[in-house]
Amino acid sequence: METGILAGTTQARLFARAADGGWPTTVTPGTLEDLHAADAVWLLPGIRGAAPVTAIDGRARADTGLTGRVRELLRR
């Protein structure tokens, strides 16, 4: 599916390292409902690394304690 969104190098690096660590990864089109149902959501800019999303449409989100692990994977 063509979205017009460029593939992210940070996301690719995270997915490669997560897969090495046994975390399943996949790229699929998502919906707003998928974001609300996710355990955690991050923005992955190349400069900042993993930036946890703290709210979506005014609804607070937690990272369920995963941000530290995601950042650790990106540091490798």
PQR file of N, CA, C, O and H, with PARSE charges and radii, in Angstrom:
ATOM      1  N   MET A   1       0.842  -1.181   0.000 -0.4000 1.5000
ATOM      2  CA  MET A   1       0.000   0.000   0.000 -0.0000 2.0000
ATOM      3  C   MET A   1       0.888   1.245   0.000  0.5500 1.7000
ATOM      4  O   MET A   1       1.776   1.377   0.842 -0.5500 1.4000
ATOM      5  N   GLU A   2       0.655   2.130  -0.916 -0.4000 1.5000
ATOM      6  CA  GLU A   2       1.422   3.361  -1.036 -0.0000 2.0000
ATOM      7  C   GLU A   2       0.794   4.430  -0.152  0.5500 1.7000
ATOM      8  O   GLU A   2      -0.378   4.769  -0.314 -0.5500 1.4000
ATOM      9  H   GLU A   2      -0.066   2.023  -1.600  0.4000 1.0000
ATOM     10  N   THR A   3       1.589   4.969   0.796 -0.4000 1.5000
ATOM     11  CA  THR A   3       1.075   5.995   1.703 -0.0000 2.0000
ATOM     12  C   THR A   3       1.696   7.359   1.444  0.5500 1.7000
ATOM     13  O   THR A   3       1.163   8.381   1.876 -0.5500 1.4000
ATOM     14  H   THR A   3       2.541   4.695   0.928  0.4000 1.0000
ATOM     15  N   GLY A   4       2.828   7.375   0.737 -0.4000 1.5000
ATOM     16  CA  GLY A   4       3.528   8.634   0.545 -0.0000 2.0000
ATOM     17  C   GLY A   4       4.450   8.970   1.700  0.5500 1.7000
ATOM     18  O   GLY A   4       5.117  10.003   1.674 -0.5500 1.4000
ATOM     19  H   GLY A   4       3.261   6.544   0.386  0.4000 1.0000
ATOM     20  N   ILE A   5       4.500   8.118   2.714 -0.4000 1.5000
ATOM     21  CA  ILE A   5       5.373   8.333   3.863 -0.0000 2.0000
ATOM     22  C   ILE A   5       6.700   7.636   3.587  0.5500 1.7000
ATOM     23  O   ILE A   5       6.726   6.453   3.246 -0.5500 1.4000
ATOM     24  H   ILE A   5       3.958   7.278   2.735  0.4000 1.0000
ATOM     25  N   LEU A   6       7.790   8.362   3.732 -0.4000 1.5000
ATOM     26  CA  LEU A   6       9.103   7.777   3.503 -0.0000 2.0000
ATOM     27  C   LEU A   6       9.448   6.775   4.594  0.5500 1.7000
ATOM     28  O   LEU A   6       9.095   6.959   5.759 -0.5500 1.4000
ATOM     29  H   LEU A   6       7.769   9.322   4.009  0.4000 1.0000
ATOM     30  N   ALA A   7      10.136   5.721   4.204 -0.4000 1.5000
ATOM     31  CA  ALA A   7      10.605   4.749   5.189 -0.0000 2.0000
ATOM     32  C   ALA A   7      11.589   5.430   6.127  0.5500 1.7000
ATOM     33  O   ALA A   7      12.443   6.200   5.688 -0.5500 1.4000
ATOM     34  H   ALA A   7      10.423   5.572   3.258  0.4000 1.0000
ATOM     35  N   GLY A   8      11.469   5.149   7.402 -0.4000 1.5000
ATOM     36  CA  GLY A   8      12.330   5.783   8.391 -0.0000 2.0000
ATOM     37  C   GLY A   8      13.529   4.919   8.733  0.5500 1.7000
ATOM     38  O   GLY A   8      13.389   3.719   8.970 -0.5500 1.4000
ATOM     39  H   GLY A   8      10.774   4.523   7.758  0.4000 1.0000
ATOM     40  N   THR A   9      14.717   5.530   8.761 -0.4000 1.5000
ATOM     41  CA  THR A   9      15.919   4.772   9.097 -0.0000 2.0000
ATOM     42  C   THR A   9      15.931   4.394  10.581  0.5500 1.7000
ATOM     43  O   THR A   9      16.409   3.316  10.935 -0.5500 1.4000
ATOM     44  H   THR A   9      14.832   6.505   8.569  0.4000 1.0000
ATOM     45  N   THR A  10      15.415   5.259  11.444 -0.4000 1.5000
ATOM     46  CA  THR A  10      15.359   4.946  12.870 -0.0000 2.0000
ATOM     47  C   THR A  10      14.398   3.797  13.113  0.5500 1.7000
ATOM     48  O   THR A  10      14.700   2.889  13.887 -0.5500 1.4000
ATOM     49  H   THR A  10      15.026   6.134  11.156  0.4000 1.0000
ATOM     50  N   GLN A  11      13.262   3.825  12.469 -0.4000 1.5000
ATOM     51  CA  GLN A  11      12.291   2.737  12.604 -0.0000 2.0000
ATOM     52  C   GLN A  11      12.872   1.437  12.086  0.5500 1.7000
ATOM     53  O   GLN A  11      12.684   0.390  12.706 -0.5500 1.4000
ATOM     54  H   GLN A  11      13.017   4.563  11.840  0.4000 1.0000
ATOM     55  N   ALA A  12      13.572   1.479  10.970 -0.4000 1.5000
ATOM     56  CA  ALA A  12      14.178   0.265  10.416 -0.0000 2.0000
ATOM     57  C   ALA A  12      15.230  -0.295  11.369  0.5500 1.7000
ATOM     58  O   ALA A  12      15.301  -1.507  11.573 -0.5500 1.4000
ATOM     59  H   ALA A  12      13.725   2.329  10.466  0.4000 1.0000
ATOM     60  N   ARG A  13      16.048   0.583  11.954 -0.4000 1.5000
ATOM     61  CA  ARG A  13      17.065   0.145  12.911 -0.0000 2.0000
ATOM     62  C   ARG A  13      16.412  -0.473  14.146  0.5500 1.7000
ATOM     63  O   ARG A  13      16.846  -1.523  14.620 -0.5500 1.4000
ATOM     64  H   ARG A  13      15.990   1.568  11.789  0.4000 1.0000
ATOM     65  N   LEU A  14      15.372   0.175  14.666 -0.4000 1.5000
ATOM     66  CA  LEU A  14      14.657  -0.356  15.828 -0.0000 2.0000
ATOM     67  C   LEU A  14      14.059  -1.723  15.520  0.5500 1.7000
ATOM     68  O   LEU A  14      14.188  -2.648  16.322 -0.5500 1.4000
ATOM     69  H   LEU A  14      15.019   1.028  14.282  0.4000 1.0000
ATOM     70  N   PHE A  15      13.407  -1.861  14.369 -0.4000 1.5000
ATOM     71  CA  PHE A  15      12.780  -3.140  14.018 -0.0000 2.0000
ATOM     72  C   PHE A  15      13.824  -4.244  13.870  0.5500 1.7000
ATOM     73  O   PHE A  15      13.579  -5.377  14.283 -0.5500 1.4000
ATOM     74  H   PHE A  15      13.302  -1.109  13.718  0.4000 1.0000
ATOM     75  N   ALA A  16      14.978  -3.935  13.291 -0.4000 1.5000
ATOM     76  CA  ALA A  16      16.030  -4.943  13.130 -0.0000 2.0000
ATOM     77  C   ALA A  16      16.531  -5.404  14.497  0.5500 1.7000
ATOM     78  O   ALA A  16      16.717  -6.600  14.719 -0.5500 1.4000
ATOM     79  H   ALA A  16      15.177  -3.014  12.956  0.4000 1.0000
ATOM     80  N   ARG A  17      16.745  -4.480  15.392 -0.4000 1.5000
ATOM     81  CA  ARG A  17      17.249  -4.830  16.719 -0.0000 2.0000
ATOM     82  C   ARG A  17      16.178  -5.508  17.558  0.5500 1.7000
ATOM     83  O   ARG A  17      16.485  -6.407  18.342 -0.5500 1.4000
ATOM     84  H   ARG A  17      16.594  -3.508  15.212  0.4000 1.0000
ATOM     85  N   ALA A  18      14.940  -5.096  17.408 -0.4000 1.5000
ATOM     86  CA  ALA A  18      13.840  -5.746  18.129 -0.0000 2.0000
ATOM     87  C   ALA A  18      13.686  -7.190  17.662  0.5500 1.7000
ATOM     88  O   ALA A  18      13.496  -8.093  18.476 -0.5500 1.4000
ATOM     89  H   ALA A  18      14.691  -4.366  16.771  0.4000 1.0000
ATOM     90  N   ALA A  19      13.769  -7.405  16.360 -0.4000 1.5000
ATOM     91  CA  ALA A  19      13.654  -8.766  15.824 -0.0000 2.0000
ATOM     92  C   ALA A  19      14.782  -9.643  16.361  0.5500 1.7000
ATOM     93  O   ALA A  19      14.554 -10.804  16.700 -0.5500 1.4000
ATOM     94  H   ALA A  19      13.923  -6.671  15.699  0.4000 1.0000
ATOM     95  N   ASP A  20      15.999  -9.097  16.440 -0.4000 1.5000
ATOM     96  CA  ASP A  20      17.127  -9.838  17.004 -0.0000 2.0000
ATOM     97  C   ASP A  20      16.866 -10.221  18.460  0.5500 1.7000
ATOM     98  O   ASP A  20      17.352 -11.247  18.937 -0.5500 1.4000
ATOM     99  H   ASP A  20      16.184  -8.154  16.164  0.4000 1.0000
ATOM    100  N   GLY A  21      16.087  -9.380  19.167 -0.4000 1.5000
ATOM    101  CA  GLY A  21      15.770  -9.626  20.573 -0.0000 2.0000
ATOM    102  C   GLY A  21      14.507 -10.436  20.784  0.5500 1.7000
ATOM    103  O   GLY A  21      14.083 -10.643  21.921 -0.5500 1.4000
ATOM    104  H   GLY A  21      15.693  -8.547  18.779  0.4000 1.0000
ATOM    105  N   GLY A  22      13.899 -10.898  19.693 -0.4000 1.5000
ATOM    106  CA  GLY A  22      12.715 -11.736  19.820 -0.0000 2.0000
ATOM    107  C   GLY A  22      11.388 -10.997  19.839  0.5500 1.7000
ATOM    108  O   GLY A  22      10.343 -11.612  20.044 -0.5500 1.4000
ATOM    109  H   GLY A  22      14.243 -10.729  18.769  0.4000 1.0000
ATOM    110  N   TRP A  23      11.414  -9.687  19.628 -0.4000 1.5000
ATOM    111  CA  TRP A  23      10.169  -8.925  19.566 -0.0000 2.0000
ATOM    112  C   TRP A  23       9.618  -9.017  18.149  0.5500 1.7000
ATOM    113  O   TRP A  23      10.348  -8.722  17.203 -0.5500 1.4000
ATOM    114  H   TRP A  23      12.263  -9.187  19.461  0.4000 1.0000
ATOM    115  N   PRO A  24       8.373  -9.409  17.964 -0.5600 1.5000
ATOM    116  CA  PRO A  24       7.804  -9.429  16.617  0.2800 2.0000
ATOM    117  C   PRO A  24       7.575  -8.003  16.114  0.5500 1.7000
ATOM    118  O   PRO A  24       7.176  -7.127  16.881 -0.5500 1.4000
ATOM    119  N   THR A  25       7.825  -7.781  14.848 -0.4000 1.5000
ATOM    120  CA  THR A  25       7.596  -6.469  14.234 -0.0000 2.0000
ATOM    121  C   THR A  25       6.893  -6.661  12.906  0.5500 1.7000
ATOM    122  O   THR A  25       7.018  -7.704  12.264 -0.5500 1.4000
ATOM    123  H   THR A  25       8.149  -8.493  14.225  0.4000 1.0000
ATOM    124  N   THR A  26       6.156  -5.646  12.505 -0.4000 1.5000
ATOM    125  CA  THR A  26       5.517  -5.647  11.196 -0.0000 2.0000
ATOM    126  C   THR A  26       5.169  -4.211  10.830  0.5500 1.7000
ATOM    127  O   THR A  26       4.997  -3.359  11.702 -0.5500 1.4000
ATOM    128  H   THR A  26       6.055  -4.799  13.027  0.4000 1.0000
ATOM    129  N   VAL A  27       5.070  -3.959   9.557 -0.4000 1.5000
ATOM    130  CA  VAL A  27       4.630  -2.653   9.066 -0.0000 2.0000
ATOM    131  C   VAL A  27       3.302  -2.880   8.362  0.5500 1.7000
ATOM    132  O   VAL A  27       3.222  -3.621   7.382 -0.5500 1.4000
ATOM    133  H   VAL A  27       5.210  -4.650   8.849  0.4000 1.0000
ATOM    134  N   THR A  28       2.272  -2.239   8.869 -0.4000 1.5000
ATOM    135  CA  THR A  28       0.937  -2.357   8.290 -0.0000 2.0000
ATOM    136  C   THR A  28       0.255  -1.000   8.334  0.5500 1.7000
ATOM    137  O   THR A  28       0.614  -0.147   9.145 -0.5500 1.4000
ATOM    138  H   THR A  28       2.337  -1.638   9.665  0.4000 1.0000
ATOM    139  N   PRO A  29      -0.730  -0.798   7.462 -0.5600 1.5000
ATOM    140  CA  PRO A  29      -1.517   0.429   7.593  0.2800 2.0000
ATOM    141  C   PRO A  29      -2.285   0.365   8.912  0.5500 1.7000
ATOM    142  O   PRO A  29      -2.800  -0.691   9.278 -0.5500 1.4000
ATOM    143  N   GLY A  30      -2.362   1.455   9.605 -0.4000 1.5000
ATOM    144  CA  GLY A  30      -3.051   1.477  10.890 -0.0000 2.0000
ATOM    145  C   GLY A  30      -4.156   2.513  10.916  0.5500 1.7000
ATOM    146  O   GLY A  30      -4.267   3.368  10.037 -0.5500 1.4000
ATOM    147  H   GLY A  30      -1.944   2.313   9.307  0.4000 1.0000
ATOM    148  N   THR A  31      -4.955   2.409  11.940 -0.4000 1.5000
ATOM    149  CA  THR A  31      -6.058   3.344  12.140 -0.0000 2.0000
ATOM    150  C   THR A  31      -5.864   4.063  13.465  0.5500 1.7000
ATOM    151  O   THR A  31      -5.007   3.682  14.262 -0.5500 1.4000
ATOM    152  H   THR A  31      -4.865   1.715  12.654  0.4000 1.0000
ATOM    153  N   LEU A  32      -6.633   5.070  13.696 -0.4000 1.5000
ATOM    154  CA  LEU A  32      -6.616   5.771  14.972 -0.0000 2.0000
ATOM    155  C   LEU A  32      -6.961   4.800  16.104  0.5500 1.7000
ATOM    156  O   LEU A  32      -6.385   4.879  17.189 -0.5500 1.4000
ATOM    157  H   LEU A  32      -7.330   5.380  13.048  0.4000 1.0000
ATOM    158  N   GLU A  33      -7.880   3.903  15.855 -0.4000 1.5000
ATOM    159  CA  GLU A  33      -8.255   2.910  16.861 -0.0000 2.0000
ATOM    160  C   GLU A  33      -7.061   2.017  17.201  0.5500 1.7000
ATOM    161  O   GLU A  33      -6.872   1.641  18.358 -0.5500 1.4000
ATOM    162  H   GLU A  33      -8.348   3.839  14.973  0.4000 1.0000
ATOM    163  N   ASP A  34      -6.254   1.677  16.185 -0.4000 1.5000
ATOM    164  CA  ASP A  34      -5.051   0.877  16.434 -0.0000 2.0000
ATOM    165  C   ASP A  34      -4.085   1.614  17.367  0.5500 1.7000
ATOM    166  O   ASP A  34      -3.493   1.006  18.259 -0.5500 1.4000
ATOM    167  H   ASP A  34      -6.408   1.982  15.245  0.4000 1.0000
ATOM    168  N   LEU A  35      -3.930   2.908  17.159 -0.4000 1.5000
ATOM    169  CA  LEU A  35      -3.046   3.697  18.024 -0.0000 2.0000
ATOM    170  C   LEU A  35      -3.555   3.699  19.461  0.5500 1.7000
ATOM    171  O   LEU A  35      -2.773   3.556  20.400 -0.5500 1.4000
ATOM    172  H   LEU A  35      -4.410   3.402  16.435  0.4000 1.0000
ATOM    173  N   HIS A  36      -4.861   3.861  19.630 -0.4000 1.5000
ATOM    174  CA  HIS A  36      -5.432   3.863  20.978 -0.0000 2.0000
ATOM    175  C   HIS A  36      -5.303   2.494  21.640  0.5500 1.7000
ATOM    176  O   HIS A  36      -5.167   2.414  22.861 -0.5500 1.4000
ATOM    177  H   HIS A  36      -5.496   3.978  18.867  0.4000 1.0000
ATOM    178  N   ALA A  37      -5.341   1.429  20.867 -0.4000 1.5000
ATOM    179  CA  ALA A  37      -5.278   0.066  21.417 -0.0000 2.0000
ATOM    180  C   ALA A  37      -3.841  -0.416  21.651  0.5500 1.7000
ATOM    181  O   ALA A  37      -3.635  -1.414  22.340 -0.5500 1.4000
ATOM    182  H   ALA A  37      -5.451   1.493  19.875  0.4000 1.0000
ATOM    183  N   ALA A  38      -2.857   0.272  21.092 -0.4000 1.5000
ATOM    184  CA  ALA A  38      -1.461  -0.165  21.200 -0.0000 2.0000
ATOM    185  C   ALA A  38      -0.956  -0.074  22.635  0.5500 1.7000
ATOM    186  O   ALA A  38      -1.410   0.764  23.414 -0.5500 1.4000
ATOM    187  H   ALA A  38      -3.025   1.083  20.532  0.4000 1.0000
ATOM    188  N   ASP A  39      -0.006  -0.953  22.974 -0.4000 1.5000
ATOM    189  CA  ASP A  39       0.612  -0.898  24.301 -0.0000 2.0000
ATOM    190  C   ASP A  39       1.347   0.420  24.509  0.5500 1.7000
ATOM    191  O   ASP A  39       1.352   0.966  25.612 -0.5500 1.4000
ATOM    192  H   ASP A  39       0.363  -1.634  22.341  0.4000 1.0000
ATOM    193  N   ALA A  40       1.960   0.924  23.460 -0.4000 1.5000
ATOM    194  CA  ALA A  40       2.684   2.191  23.505 -0.0000 2.0000
ATOM    195  C   ALA A  40       2.870   2.689  22.075  0.5500 1.7000
ATOM    196  O   ALA A  40       2.819   1.914  21.119 -0.5500 1.4000
ATOM    197  H   ALA A  40       1.956   0.481  22.564  0.4000 1.0000
ATOM    198  N   VAL A  41       3.086   4.003  21.949 -0.4000 1.5000
ATOM    199  CA  VAL A  41       3.269   4.623  20.636 -0.0000 2.0000
ATOM    200  C   VAL A  41       4.445   5.601  20.759  0.5500 1.7000
ATOM    201  O   VAL A  41       4.543   6.352  21.730 -0.5500 1.4000
ATOM    202  H   VAL A  41       3.127   4.632  22.725  0.4000 1.0000
ATOM    203  N   TRP A  42       5.331   5.578  19.758 -0.4000 1.5000
ATOM    204  CA  TRP A  42       6.469   6.488  19.746 -0.0000 2.0000
ATOM    205  C   TRP A  42       6.577   7.187  18.399  0.5500 1.7000
ATOM    206  O   TRP A  42       6.158   6.658  17.369 -0.5500 1.4000
ATOM    207  H   TRP A  42       5.251   4.969  18.970  0.4000 1.0000
ATOM    208  N   LEU A  43       7.140   8.367  18.429 -0.4000 1.5000
ATOM    209  CA  LEU A  43       7.652   9.010  17.222 -0.0000 2.0000
ATOM    210  C   LEU A  43       9.128   8.656  17.204  0.5500 1.7000
ATOM    211  O   LEU A  43       9.769   8.617  18.255 -0.5500 1.4000
ATOM    212  H   LEU A  43       7.480   8.796  19.266  0.4000 1.0000
ATOM    213  N   LEU A  44       9.672   8.398  16.029 -0.4000 1.5000
ATOM    214  CA  LEU A  44      11.058   7.950  15.936 -0.0000 2.0000
ATOM    215  C   LEU A  44      11.902   8.861  15.042  0.5500 1.7000
ATOM    216  O   LEU A  44      12.416   8.414  14.017 -0.5500 1.4000
ATOM    217  H   LEU A  44       9.152   8.430  15.175  0.4000 1.0000
ATOM    218  N   PRO A  45      12.050  10.139  15.422 -0.5600 1.5000
ATOM    219  CA  PRO A  45      12.909  11.014  14.629  0.2800 2.0000
ATOM    220  C   PRO A  45      14.369  10.605  14.789  0.5500 1.7000
ATOM    221  O   PRO A  45      14.779  10.138  15.852 -0.5500 1.4000
ATOM    222  N   GLY A  46      15.144  10.782  13.731 -0.4000 1.5000
ATOM    223  CA  GLY A  46      16.538  10.379  13.756 -0.0000 2.0000
ATOM    224  C   GLY A  46      17.363  11.090  14.821  0.5500 1.7000
ATOM    225  O   GLY A  46      18.290  10.497  15.371 -0.5500 1.4000
ATOM    226  H   GLY A  46      14.811  11.161  12.867  0.4000 1.0000
ATOM    227  N   ILE A  47      17.054  12.322  15.116 -0.4000 1.5000
ATOM    228  CA  ILE A  47      17.839  13.097  16.080 -0.0000 2.0000
ATOM    229  C   ILE A  47      17.504  12.722  17.520  0.5500 1.7000
ATOM    230  O   ILE A  47      18.410  12.554  18.336 -0.5500 1.4000
ATOM    231  H   ILE A  47      16.300  12.804  14.669  0.4000 1.0000
ATOM    232  N   ARG A  48      16.238  12.589  17.843 -0.4000 1.5000
ATOM    233  CA  ARG A  48      15.811  12.356  19.232 -0.0000 2.0000
ATOM    234  C   ARG A  48      15.709  10.891  19.615  0.5500 1.7000
ATOM    235  O   ARG A  48      15.677  10.575  20.805 -0.5500 1.4000
ATOM    236  H   ARG A  48      15.501  12.725  17.181  0.4000 1.0000
ATOM    237  N   GLY A  49      15.658  10.002  18.665 -0.4000 1.5000
ATOM    238  CA  GLY A  49      15.438   8.592  19.003 -0.0000 2.0000
ATOM    239  C   GLY A  49      13.971   8.343  19.277  0.5500 1.7000
ATOM    240  O   GLY A  49      13.116   8.825  18.533 -0.5500 1.4000
ATOM    241  H   GLY A  49      15.684  10.258  17.698  0.4000 1.0000
ATOM    242  N   ALA A  50      13.662   7.606  20.321 -0.4000 1.5000
ATOM    243  CA  ALA A  50      12.270   7.249  20.632 -0.0000 2.0000
ATOM    244  C   ALA A  50      11.642   8.310  21.520  0.5500 1.7000
ATOM    245  O   ALA A  50      12.059   8.502  22.662 -0.5500 1.4000
ATOM    246  H   ALA A  50      14.356   7.215  20.925  0.4000 1.0000
ATOM    247  N   ALA A  51      10.643   8.997  20.993 -0.4000 1.5000
ATOM    248  CA  ALA A  51       9.898  10.003  21.747 -0.0000 2.0000
ATOM    249  C   ALA A  51       8.503   9.451  22.012  0.5500 1.7000
ATOM    250  O   ALA A  51       7.706   9.332  21.081 -0.5500 1.4000
ATOM    251  H   ALA A  51      10.304   8.841  20.065  0.4000 1.0000
ATOM    252  N   PRO A  52       8.190   9.110  23.267 -0.5600 1.5000
ATOM    253  CA  PRO A  52       6.881   8.523  23.538  0.2800 2.0000
ATOM    254  C   PRO A  52       5.749   9.513  23.267  0.5500 1.7000
ATOM    255  O   PRO A  52       5.846  10.696  23.593 -0.5500 1.4000
ATOM    256  N   VAL A  53       4.690   9.010  22.672 -0.4000 1.5000
ATOM    257  CA  VAL A  53       3.479   9.810  22.463 -0.0000 2.0000
ATOM    258  C   VAL A  53       2.710   9.784  23.781  0.5500 1.7000
ATOM    259  O   VAL A  53       2.387   8.712  24.292 -0.5500 1.4000
ATOM    260  H   VAL A  53       4.611   8.049  22.407  0.4000 1.0000
ATOM    261  N   THR A  54       2.420  10.955  24.327 -0.4000 1.5000
ATOM    262  CA  THR A  54       1.768  11.033  25.636 -0.0000 2.0000
ATOM    263  C   THR A  54       0.280  11.319  25.561  0.5500 1.7000
ATOM    264  O   THR A  54      -0.429  11.201  26.561 -0.5500 1.4000
ATOM    265  H   THR A  54       2.683  11.826  23.912  0.4000 1.0000
ATOM    266  N   ALA A  55      -0.203  11.698  24.371 -0.4000 1.5000
ATOM    267  CA  ALA A  55      -1.639  11.928  24.194 -0.0000 2.0000
ATOM    268  C   ALA A  55      -1.981  11.819  22.715  0.5500 1.7000
ATOM    269  O   ALA A  55      -1.194  12.200  21.849 -0.5500 1.4000
ATOM    270  H   ALA A  55       0.372  11.793  23.559  0.4000 1.0000
ATOM    271  N   ILE A  56      -3.158  11.297  22.449 -0.4000 1.5000
ATOM    272  CA  ILE A  56      -3.694  11.232  21.092 -0.0000 2.0000
ATOM    273  C   ILE A  56      -5.111  11.766  21.150  0.5500 1.7000
ATOM    274  O   ILE A  56      -5.950  11.248  21.887 -0.5500 1.4000
ATOM    275  H   ILE A  56      -3.797  10.987  23.153  0.4000 1.0000
ATOM    276  N   ASP A  57      -5.375  12.804  20.370 -0.4000 1.5000
ATOM    277  CA  ASP A  57      -6.691  13.447  20.375 -0.0000 2.0000
ATOM    278  C   ASP A  57      -7.141  13.819  21.784  0.5500 1.7000
ATOM    279  O   ASP A  57      -8.314  13.671  22.130 -0.5500 1.4000
ATOM    280  H   ASP A  57      -4.694  13.225  19.771  0.4000 1.0000
ATOM    281  N   GLY A  58      -6.199  14.304  22.596 -0.4000 1.5000
ATOM    282  CA  GLY A  58      -6.523  14.741  23.943 -0.0000 2.0000
ATOM    283  C   GLY A  58      -6.661  13.620  24.964  0.5500 1.7000
ATOM    284  O   GLY A  58      -6.892  13.882  26.144 -0.5500 1.4000
ATOM    285  H   GLY A  58      -5.246  14.425  22.316  0.4000 1.0000
ATOM    286  N   ARG A  59      -6.523  12.382  24.524 -0.4000 1.5000
ATOM    287  CA  ARG A  59      -6.588  11.241  25.447 -0.0000 2.0000
ATOM    288  C   ARG A  59      -5.176  10.864  25.868  0.5500 1.7000
ATOM    289  O   ARG A  59      -4.321  10.567  25.034 -0.5500 1.4000
ATOM    290  H   ARG A  59      -6.335  12.169  23.565  0.4000 1.0000
ATOM    291  N   ALA A  60      -4.946  10.881  27.186 -0.4000 1.5000
ATOM    292  CA  ALA A  60      -3.617  10.568  27.710 -0.0000 2.0000
ATOM    293  C   ALA A  60      -3.221   9.138  27.367  0.5500 1.7000
ATOM    294  O   ALA A  60      -4.056   8.236  27.316 -0.5500 1.4000
ATOM    295  H   ALA A  60      -5.641  11.122  27.864  0.4000 1.0000
ATOM    296  N   ARG A  61      -1.916   8.956  27.131 -0.4000 1.5000
ATOM    297  CA  ARG A  61      -1.358   7.631  26.831 -0.0000 2.0000
ATOM    298  C   ARG A  61      -0.176   7.401  27.756  0.5500 1.7000
ATOM    299  O   ARG A  61       0.538   8.335  28.119 -0.5500 1.4000
ATOM    300  H   ARG A  61      -1.237   9.690  27.172  0.4000 1.0000
ATOM    301  N   ALA A  62       0.016   6.167  28.124 -0.4000 1.5000
ATOM    302  CA  ALA A  62       1.205   5.777  28.880 -0.0000 2.0000
ATOM    303  C   ALA A  62       2.082   4.934  27.957  0.5500 1.7000
ATOM    304  O   ALA A  62       1.636   4.483  26.901 -0.5500 1.4000
ATOM    305  H   ALA A  62      -0.564   5.408  27.828  0.4000 1.0000
ATOM    306  N   ASP A  63       3.318   4.731  28.361 -0.4000 1.5000
ATOM    307  CA  ASP A  63       4.201   3.909  27.527 -0.0000 2.0000
ATOM    308  C   ASP A  63       4.317   2.488  28.062  0.5500 1.7000
ATOM    309  O   ASP A  63       5.079   1.693  27.513 -0.5500 1.4000
ATOM    310  H   ASP A  63       3.680   5.097  29.218  0.4000 1.0000
ATOM    311  N   THR A  64       3.591   2.151  29.105 -0.4000 1.5000
ATOM    312  CA  THR A  64       3.583   0.828  29.743 -0.0000 2.0000
ATOM    313  C   THR A  64       4.992   0.351  30.087  0.5500 1.7000
ATOM    314  O   THR A  64       5.259  -0.851  30.105 -0.5500 1.4000
ATOM    315  H   THR A  64       2.971   2.798  29.551  0.4000 1.0000
ATOM    316  N   GLY A  65       5.888   1.293  30.358 -0.4000 1.5000
ATOM    317  CA  GLY A  65       7.238   0.944  30.763 -0.0000 2.0000
ATOM    318  C   GLY A  65       8.157   0.485  29.643  0.5500 1.7000
ATOM    319  O   GLY A  65       9.231  -0.052  29.916 -0.5500 1.4000
ATOM    320  H   GLY A  65       5.671   2.269  30.343  0.4000 1.0000
ATOM    321  N   LEU A  66       7.769   0.681  28.403 -0.4000 1.5000
ATOM    322  CA  LEU A  66       8.550   0.160  27.278 -0.0000 2.0000
ATOM    323  C   LEU A  66       9.556   1.152  26.698  0.5500 1.7000
ATOM    324  O   LEU A  66      10.453   0.740  25.962 -0.5500 1.4000
ATOM    325  H   LEU A  66       6.897   1.118  28.181  0.4000 1.0000
ATOM    326  N   THR A  67       9.439   2.422  26.999 -0.4000 1.5000
ATOM    327  CA  THR A  67      10.309   3.418  26.372 -0.0000 2.0000
ATOM    328  C   THR A  67      11.775   3.162  26.676  0.5500 1.7000
ATOM    329  O   THR A  67      12.616   3.288  25.786 -0.5500 1.4000
ATOM    330  H   THR A  67       8.710   2.757  27.596  0.4000 1.0000
ATOM    331  N   GLY A  68      12.098   2.810  27.899 -0.4000 1.5000
ATOM    332  CA  GLY A  68      13.486   2.519  28.245 -0.0000 2.0000
ATOM    333  C   GLY A  68      14.057   1.388  27.410  0.5500 1.7000
ATOM    334  O   GLY A  68      15.197   1.466  26.952 -0.5500 1.4000
ATOM    335  H   GLY A  68      11.414   2.708  28.622  0.4000 1.0000
ATOM    336  N   ARG A  69      13.278   0.347  27.210 -0.4000 1.5000
ATOM    337  CA  ARG A  69      13.730  -0.802  26.401 -0.0000 2.0000
ATOM    338  C   ARG A  69      13.922  -0.401  24.949  0.5500 1.7000
ATOM    339  O   ARG A  69      14.906  -0.790  24.321 -0.5500 1.4000
ATOM    340  H   ARG A  69      12.352   0.284  27.582  0.4000 1.0000
ATOM    341  N   VAL A  70      12.982   0.380  24.407 -0.4000 1.5000
ATOM    342  CA  VAL A  70      13.078   0.830  23.021 -0.0000 2.0000
ATOM    343  C   VAL A  70      14.316   1.704  22.844  0.5500 1.7000
ATOM    344  O   VAL A  70      15.042   1.554  21.861 -0.5500 1.4000
ATOM    345  H   VAL A  70      12.182   0.696  24.917  0.4000 1.0000
ATOM    346  N   ARG A  71      14.563   2.602  23.770 -0.4000 1.5000
ATOM    347  CA  ARG A  71      15.759   3.454  23.681 -0.0000 2.0000
ATOM    348  C   ARG A  71      17.034   2.632  23.779  0.5500 1.7000
ATOM    349  O   ARG A  71      18.020   2.916  23.099 -0.5500 1.4000
ATOM    350  H   ARG A  71      13.973   2.724  24.569  0.4000 1.0000
ATOM    351  N   GLU A  72      17.011   1.608  24.632 -0.4000 1.5000
ATOM    352  CA  GLU A  72      18.170   0.724  24.749 -0.0000 2.0000
ATOM    353  C   GLU A  72      18.442   0.019  23.425  0.5500 1.7000
ATOM    354  O   GLU A  72      19.595  -0.080  23.007 -0.5500 1.4000
ATOM    355  H   GLU A  72      16.210   1.377  25.185  0.4000 1.0000
ATOM    356  N   LEU A  73      17.416  -0.463  22.771 -0.4000 1.5000
ATOM    357  CA  LEU A  73      17.589  -1.119  21.474 -0.0000 2.0000
ATOM    358  C   LEU A  73      18.182  -0.162  20.440  0.5500 1.7000
ATOM    359  O   LEU A  73      19.024  -0.561  19.636 -0.5500 1.4000
ATOM    360  H   LEU A  73      16.479  -0.382  23.111  0.4000 1.0000
ATOM    361  N   LEU A  74      17.751   1.084  20.459 -0.4000 1.5000
ATOM    362  CA  LEU A  74      18.270   2.066  19.501 -0.0000 2.0000
ATOM    363  C   LEU A  74      19.722   2.443  19.776  0.5500 1.7000
ATOM    364  O   LEU A  74      20.441   2.824  18.853 -0.5500 1.4000
ATOM    365  H   LEU A  74      17.067   1.409  21.112  0.4000 1.0000
ATOM    366  N   ARG A  75      20.166   2.343  21.034 -0.4000 1.5000
ATOM    367  CA  ARG A  75      21.559   2.685  21.374 -0.0000 2.0000
ATOM    368  C   ARG A  75      22.553   1.627  20.910  0.5500 1.7000
ATOM    369  O   ARG A  75      23.742   1.919  20.788 -0.5500 1.4000
ATOM    370  H   ARG A  75      19.581   2.033  21.784  0.4000 1.0000
ATOM    371  N   ARG A  76      22.099   0.421  20.653 -0.4000 1.5000
ATOM    372  CA  ARG A  76      23.020  -0.671  20.272 -0.0000 2.0000
ATOM    373  C   ARG A  76      23.626  -0.428  18.918  0.5500 1.7000
ATOM    374  O   ARG A  76      24.419  -1.240  18.442 -0.5500 1.4000
ATOM    375  H   ARG A  76      21.133   0.184  20.752  0.4000 1.0000
TER
END
